[in-house]
Amino acid sequence: MDWMNFTLFTLGGDTPVLLIDLITSVLGLTCVFLAGRNSKYNFWVGYLYTAALFVMFFNKNLYASLLLQPVSLAINVLGHYRWTHPKEEEQSTEDSSALKVSMLTNVQRIFVIFCVLMIAAVWGWLLDTIFPEDPHPYLDSCVTVLILMAQFLSALKKWDCWIAWMIVNVAQIILHISVGHVFMPFVCALYLVNGIWSLVSWKQKFNKNA
């Protein structure tokens, strides 16, 4: 896959922006844009996005993120099915073939936070032990677990997923800067803007039972 490492241009004189960076950015932005607009087609783009992320993380030795891409793919398949095959009581008032937006309870939110912290801590320790060359094992693991949780909540069409995504976006900006990415932090900033917009629009759909 040498063509994936093709340098498109450099930033700051010595920081290359690779072709895989651009491909991943375009696919990721398209995916979250469609998800924020409540479009089921975000899942088709998501399949390609997962493959591109696998290659990009491999290039940067971010092994926690790389190894969990199959899990991410499985969640994407689950979400694709759930969004298009709702139970009768889960149907949107705007489209009976679509899953309506719902929210977690406060107890469920506490449980989600606990799970994220515990899994990230254990995974970070294992990563630091098995792959000591990973530059930031705990931050890498925390971001990865947060992404998977955000994806899972999105697969269930929970409004809370956008809060998780915004936390992920801030953490990703820090992570990408720490490993030398210059292009991706700007992309993550766009994700953050989309997350804020989607948080508002999904709340409106929740109020309309849509």
Disulfide bonds with the S-S distance in Angstrom:
none
